[in-house]
Amino acid sequence: MGAHMKTTIEISDNLLARAKARAREQKTTLRSLIEKSLAATLDLPISKSKATPVTFKGKGLSAEFADADWSKIRDAIYE
């Protein structure tokens, strides 16, 4: 392994307790468990899927908003 850098992270007490328990079960150090887990996560491919657009049946904006800018539409939403 290459050079190491000391760093501090904040994780929940519950997650830390679970990680320490798992490290003990595997007879390894917390550092090694975290490094291996992080490396495994970073090796996963990044999902390229995009959100599916949600559409509704209809005829578009009402006449009142057909040529309106976003601020007019937003203001009407919050009325």
KASUL-V945956 format. One record per residue. RES is the residue in three letters. PSI is psi as a letter, one per 30 degrees, with the letter a starting at -180 (* if undefined). D_CENTER is the distance of its C-alpha to the mean C-alpha in Angstrom with 1 decimal. Layout:
res psi d_center
RES PSI D_CENTER
RES PSI D_CENTER
This chain:
res psi d_center
MET l 28.5
GLY a 28.4
ALA l 28.5
HIS k 26.4
MET k 25.0
LYS k 24.8
THR l 21.7
THR k 20.5
ILE l 17.2
GLU k 16.6
ILE l 15.4
SER l 16.7
ASP e 20.2
ASN e 19.6
LEU e 17.1
LEU e 19.7
ALA e 22.5
ARG e 21.0
ALA e 20.4
LYS e 24.0
ALA e 25.4
ARG e 23.9
ALA e 25.2
ARG e 28.6
GLU e 28.6
GLN g 28.0
LYS h 30.5
THR l 28.3
THR l 27.0
LEU e 23.8
ARG e 23.3
SER e 23.9
LEU e 21.6
ILE e 18.6
GLU e 19.7
LYS e 20.0
SER e 16.7
LEU e 14.9
ALA e 17.1
ALA e 16.6
THR e 12.8
LEU f 13.5
ASP f 16.3
LEU k 14.3
PRO k 14.6
ILE k 11.8
SER k 11.9
LYS g 14.0
SER k 14.1
LYS l 14.0
ALA k 14.0
THR k 17.5
PRO k 19.4
VAL k 21.0
THR l 24.7
PHE k 27.6
LYS k 31.3
GLY a 33.3
LYS g 35.1
GLY a 32.6
LEU k 33.0
SER l 36.1
ALA e 38.9
GLU e 38.1
PHE g 34.7
ALA e 35.6
ASP g 36.0
ALA l 34.1
ASP l 31.5
TRP e 28.1
SER e 29.3
LYS e 32.0
ILE e 29.7
ARG e 27.2
ASP e 30.3
ALA e 31.6
ILE e 28.3
TYR g 28.6
GLU * 32.3
